[in-house]
Amino acid sequence: MRRESVAVKRRALAAAGIAILSFVGFSDLAAQPPELILSVPDTVVTPGQVGALLNVRMSNYFDTVAGFQFVLKSQRPDVVTFDFQNGGFDTNGTLVSGFEFVQAIDRSGDGSEIWFRCIANLPFDTVHNWGVPPQQGGIAVRIPFNTVAYIDSTVVSAISIIKPTDFSDPWGTSIGVVTETLYDTTFYLCNLWQNDTCLQWIVVDPNLSAYDSLSVDASLYGYLDTTRVILQNGSITVTKLPVPCDFDGDDRITIADLTQLVECLFGAPLSPPGACDALCDPDRSGSLNVADLTYLVAFLFNGGPPPL
């Protein structure tokens, strides 16, 4: 009986990224400053915006970044969804404006997640773009998003950076990724021999049975070093603007509001002084007058334009 040679199978896994990372201050990183910071700023918009832009910022302190990818997830897709009408990204004036390959993918299929990836210089092209040199606070890319047309109150949609998230230098080496080799050994026992050749192998537990052969599976696992790469999540706050001339606050213009406007002009105005002007100036003339009353009557009864 002879032992079969050991079969070593190697596979490289580019698994990287943490769902939510809290910010680590520079004072905590005095001995090991960060290499990269990818951040989504807090943004405030109004309802019904289409193609509003979310600035994703990146700071790289040591390496030139020649490629990266990340996934953004909206925690409130009923309020905020990513817009893929024009490719799902805007690179005008951003750090990746000269990159050769840029792509955005509707990862979830419903607009709640966007997978963005880019490469500065493709290996088979003659154009050489070395990527983004060390810099701080630059806009990596702008991501378009949409908001619902009507909401009852201010709503915050948390935007999280989730995996896959990784970065590469111009030579294809991962930046900020720590690798760890994991070994998985499988033991085999020959169940049927023909001379020196095994016709049938079975997997056995080495603690319970002898074995004739083994296979070592060495997996290289990569993950972001959270002290060198910092991901900062943000939010999109959708604030409902007051409806002009909606004196009773029911989010619509009715005869009751017209009546109140008449009171403001000819009767007892609202308190404090100037409250009427603050709530209603439908033609945007700068002051409340009879022309505003005419404007509102035309809107309610004659199909005129809504208050501005």
C-alpha positions in Angstrom: 0.0 0.0 0.0 1.3 3.4 -0.8 0.1 6.9 0.2 -1.2 9.2 -2.5 0.6 12.5 -2.8 -0.9 15.5 -0.9 -3.0 17.7 -3.1 -2.8 21.4 -2.1 -5.5 23.6 -3.6 -5.1 27.3 -3.2 -7.8 29.9 -3.8 -7.6 33.7 -3.1 -10.6 35.4 -1.7 -11.0 39.1 -2.0 -13.5 39.4 0.8 -13.3 42.9 2.3 -15.7 45.3 4.0 -17.5 45.9 7.3 -21.3 46.7 7.3 -21.1 49.7 9.8 -17.9 51.1 11.3 -17.9 53.8 13.9 -15.5 56.7 13.5 -12.1 56.3 15.1 -10.6 59.6 16.0 -7.1 60.6 15.0 -6.0 60.7 18.7 -6.8 57.0 18.9 -4.7 56.4 15.8 -1.6 58.3 16.8 0.6 55.2 16.4 -1.1 54.0 13.3 -2.7 56.8 11.3 -5.4 55.8 8.8 -4.6 55.1 5.2 -8.1 55.7 3.7 -11.3 57.4 4.8 -14.4 56.8 2.7 -17.4 58.9 4.0 -21.0 59.7 3.1 -21.9 63.2 4.4 -25.2 64.0 6.0 -27.5 65.6 3.3 -30.7 67.5 3.6 -33.2 67.6 0.7 -36.9 68.3 0.1 -39.6 65.8 -1.0 -40.0 64.9 -4.6 -36.4 65.5 -5.7 -35.3 63.5 -8.7 -31.6 63.0 -9.4 -30.4 64.8 -6.3 -26.7 64.2 -5.8 -25.0 62.5 -2.8 -21.3 63.3 -2.6 -19.2 60.3 -1.5 -15.9 61.7 -0.2 -12.5 59.9 0.0 -9.2 60.8 1.7 -6.1 58.7 1.0 -3.0 59.6 3.0 -0.2 57.4 1.7 -1.1 55.5 -1.5 -2.3 56.4 -5.0 -5.7 54.8 -5.4 -6.2 53.3 -8.8 -9.4 51.4 -8.2 -12.0 50.9 -5.6 -15.5 49.6 -5.0 -18.2 50.1 -2.4 -21.9 49.4 -1.8 -24.3 52.0 -0.4 -27.5 50.9 1.2 -30.6 53.1 2.0 -32.2 52.0 5.2 -35.5 53.8 4.1 -36.1 52.8 0.4 -39.7 53.9 0.9 -38.3 57.5 1.1 -34.9 57.5 -0.6 -33.8 55.3 -3.6 -30.8 55.5 -5.8 -31.4 56.8 -9.3 -30.0 54.7 -12.2 -31.5 56.6 -15.1 -28.2 58.0 -16.3 -25.9 55.2 -15.3 -26.3 55.7 -11.6 -23.3 58.0 -11.1 -21.9 61.5 -11.9 -18.1 61.8 -12.2 -17.9 65.4 -13.5 -15.2 67.2 -11.5 -14.7 64.2 -9.2 -11.6 62.2 -8.3 -12.5 59.5 -10.8 -13.5 61.7 -13.7 -10.5 60.4 -15.7 -10.9 56.7 -14.8 -11.3 54.3 -17.8 -13.8 52.0 -16.2 -16.7 53.2 -14.0 -19.9 51.3 -13.3 -22.9 51.4 -11.0 -25.1 48.4 -10.5 -28.6 48.2 -9.0 -27.5 45.5 -6.5 -30.9 45.0 -4.9 -33.0 45.4 -8.0 -35.3 48.0 -6.2 -33.0 51.0 -6.0 -32.2 50.5 -2.3 -28.5 49.4 -2.9 -26.0 50.7 -5.3 -22.7 48.9 -6.1 -20.1 51.3 -7.5 -16.8 50.3 -8.9 -14.0 51.9 -10.9 -10.6 51.3 -12.4 -8.1 54.1 -13.4 -6.2 52.2 -16.0 -7.3 49.0 -17.7 -4.4 46.6 -18.3 -5.1 46.1 -22.0 -5.2 49.9 -22.8 -2.4 52.1 -23.8 -3.7 55.1 -21.8 -2.0 55.3 -18.4 -4.0 56.9 -15.6 -2.3 56.3 -12.3 -5.3 57.1 -10.2 -5.8 59.5 -7.3 -2.6 60.6 -5.5 -2.7 61.2 -1.8 -5.2 63.9 -0.9 -7.8 64.8 1.7 -11.5 65.3 1.5 -12.0 65.0 -2.3 -15.3 64.0 -3.8 -14.8 60.5 -5.1 -18.1 60.3 -7.0 -21.6 61.8 -6.9 -24.4 59.3 -6.6 -27.9 60.4 -7.8 -30.9 59.6 -5.7 -34.7 60.2 -5.6 -37.0 61.1 -2.8 -40.8 60.5 -2.5 -43.0 63.4 -3.6 -45.0 63.6 -0.3 -44.2 62.8 3.3 -46.0 63.6 6.5 -42.9 64.8 8.5 -39.2 64.9 8.4 -37.7 61.5 7.6 -34.1 60.4 7.9 -32.8 57.7 5.6 -29.5 56.2 7.0 -27.0 55.5 4.2 -24.6 52.7 5.1 -21.4 51.7 3.4 -21.4 47.9 3.2 -19.3 45.2 1.5 -17.8 44.7 -0.9 -15.6 47.6 -0.1 -11.9 47.6 -1.1 -9.2 49.7 -2.7 -6.3 49.0 -5.0 -3.0 50.8 -5.9 -1.8 51.1 -9.5 0.0 47.7 -9.3 -3.2 45.9 -8.3 -2.2 45.5 -4.6 -5.0 45.9 -2.1 -4.8 48.9 0.2 -5.7 48.6 3.8 -6.4 44.9 3.5 -5.1 42.4 6.0 -4.8 38.8 4.8 -5.0 35.7 6.8 -4.4 32.1 5.6 -7.1 29.6 6.7 -6.3 25.9 6.4 -9.0 23.2 6.0 -7.7 19.6 5.8 -9.8 16.7 4.5 -8.8 13.1 5.3 -9.6 10.2 2.9 -9.6 6.4 3.3 -9.4 4.2 0.3 -12.4 1.9 0.3 -11.4 -0.1 -2.8 -7.8 -0.9 -4.0 -6.7 -2.4 -7.2 -3.0 -3.2 -6.9 -1.5 0.2 -6.0 -4.4 2.3 -7.4 -7.4 3.4 -5.3 -10.7 3.1 -7.1 -12.9 4.5 -4.3 -12.1 7.2 -1.7 -14.3 8.1 1.3 -14.0 11.0 3.7 -13.2 10.0 7.3 -12.6 11.5 10.7 -8.9 11.2 11.6 -9.9 10.9 15.2 -12.0 7.8 14.6 -10.3 6.1 11.6 -7.1 5.6 9.9 -6.6 7.4 6.6 -4.6 6.9 3.4 -4.5 10.4 1.9 -5.3 14.0 2.8 -6.1 17.3 1.0 -5.1 20.7 2.4 -7.2 23.6 1.2 -5.4 26.8 1.9 -7.7 29.8 1.6 -6.3 33.4 1.7 -8.9 35.5 3.4 -8.7 39.3 3.2 -10.5 41.9 5.3 -10.3 45.7 5.8 -8.1 46.7 8.7 -10.5 49.0 10.7 -7.6 51.0 12.1 -6.2 51.8 8.6 -9.4 52.1 6.6 -12.3 54.1 8.1 -15.8 54.0 6.6 -18.2 56.8 7.7 -21.9 56.3 7.2 -24.2 59.3 6.6 -27.9 60.2 6.2 -30.3 61.8 3.9 -32.8 64.0 5.7 -36.0 64.6 3.7 -37.8 67.7 5.1 -41.3 68.6 4.2 -41.6 72.2 3.2 -44.7 74.1 4.3 -47.3 74.7 1.6 -47.5 78.5 0.8 -50.7 80.0 2.1 -51.7 76.9 4.0 -52.8 78.8 7.1 -54.5 75.8 8.8 -51.6 73.4 8.2 -53.5 70.6 6.4 -51.0 70.6 3.5 -53.5 71.9 0.9 -55.0 75.2 -0.2 -58.8 75.5 0.5 -61.5 78.1 0.9 -60.6 78.2 4.6 -57.1 79.5 3.7 -58.7 82.0 1.3 -60.9 83.3 4.2 -57.9 83.6 6.4 -56.1 85.6 3.7 -59.0 88.0 3.6 -58.8 88.4 7.4 -55.1 89.1 7.0 -55.7 91.9 4.5 -58.9 93.5 5.8 -59.7 92.0 9.2 -57.7 90.8 12.2 -54.3 89.6 11.1 -52.5 86.7 12.6 -50.2 87.1 15.6 -47.3 87.9 15.9 -47.0 90.8 13.5 -45.8 89.7 10.1 -47.1 86.2 10.5 -49.5 86.6 7.5 -46.6 87.8 5.2 -44.4 84.9 6.4 -47.1 82.3 5.6 -48.5 83.7 2.3 -47.0 85.7 -0.5 -48.2 83.6 -3.5 -46.8 85.9 -6.2 -43.5 86.4 -4.4 -43.8 90.2 -4.6 -42.2 90.7 -1.2 -45.4 91.9 0.5 -48.9 90.7 1.1 -51.5 92.7 -0.9 -54.7 92.5 -2.9 -52.8 91.0 -5.9 -52.1 88.0 -3.7 -55.8 87.6 -3.0 -56.5 87.7 -6.7 -53.7 85.1 -7.3 -55.2 82.7 -4.7 -58.7 83.1 -6.1 -57.4 82.3 -9.6 -55.7 79.2 -8.3 -58.7 77.9 -6.4 -61.4 78.6 -9.0 -59.9 79.3 -12.4 -57.0 76.8 -12.8 -54.3 79.4 -12.1 -50.8 78.5 -11.0 -50.2 77.4 -7.4 -48.7 79.7 -4.8 -44.9 80.2 -5.2 
